[in-house]
Amino acid sequence: MADAAARTAGVTVRTVHDVAGIHAVAGFFADVWQTPRATPPYPAEVLHSLVHAGGAVHAAYAAGPSGERLAGAAVAVFGAPAERDVYSFVAAATAAGRGVGFAVKQAQRVWALERGATTMRWTFDPLVRRNARFNLVKLGAVGSEYLVDFYGPMNDGVNGGDESDRLTITWDLATGTTRTDEPTAGRAAADVVTRAPDDGPLALRDADRLWCRVPEDIVALRAADPALALAWRHAVRGVFTEAYAEGLRATAMSRDGWYLLTRTPFKTPHERQR
């Protein structure tokens, strides 16, 4: 699957160990998060230390007229040995790199499985609907944990001015596959329980499921109207924290921007320890 994903995306994915390669990945992350290359969000020395500690930097390279160029990258580290759990520290792909993100995640998956891991976790901004669909539908993972203002204030060019709520993704490395069911099934008959900052419906509910809508492009909205973006943050936070306290978890995202939250047996590592 990893080889097929790379071929489809037109890239070669490999682990990076050398100083020059890791510096290039750090620069790539700086470009994605719109920070100066002199102060990348994930400095090269940190990435090198993570590799030295047993983690891995995976990079996707696309061929071009002047040689290879970076099209995507991801960094993974191991959690507690007893958990057989890998934490994906960061991942990114160029907007034009269709399928590159999937190829990088599949390479991470092979690397983790070969080292005895059974699950992989990472966090993402739950208001970014394209990432939600990729994580929950394309990879078949589950949103196992909602974290309020996880990082505190962030000063990069993408997240500045917002609060850093994150959704933890848990990916079953052995069985996680693309979802093929339709997350909108039954939504039209559900009751509206909360309204959004744009006065449209925010949350819908039936007996067993909950749907929650997010804005079409939170990054563009954050730049154009920070106050409205923050209102969306707080509104979605209210829906998710109540739903997660009840035992519901995000399991899908529709093409038109609605999360589906259902009951799932997935637990966080902290829950498994209790």
VENQUIDA-V289409 format. One line per field, one symbol per residue. phi: phi as a letter, one per 20 degrees, with the letter a starting at -180 (. if undefined). psi: psi as a letter, one per 40 degrees, with the letter a starting at -180 (. if undefined). A space follows every 10 residues. Layout:
phi: ???
psi: ???
This chain:
phi: .fffffffem cddbfdceff fffffgffff ffeldfffcf fcfgffffff ffeoebddcd ddfbfdofcf daabccceeg gfelcddefa bbbfgeegnf gffffffgff gfffdnfdcc cacbffeeff fffffedfem eceebddelg emfcdefddg ndeefcdfdd dffedfcgfd fdfegnffef efdbdegeme fdccbcfdcc dcecffbfff fffebgffff ffgfffgfff fffffeoecf cacffendfd dcebffcfgf ffff
psi: ddddddddef ihhiihdidd dddddddddd ddefiiddgi dgiddddddd ddeeahhhih hiiideaiih eiiihiiiah deefhihhdi iiiideghed dddddddddd ddddeeidih iiiiheegdd ddddddddef aigehhhhfd eahheiedeh eiifiihhhh hhddehihhe iheeheddei iheiiideei hdhihadeih hhiiidgddd ddddgddddd dddddddddd dddddeeiih eihidefhih hihiehiidd ddd.
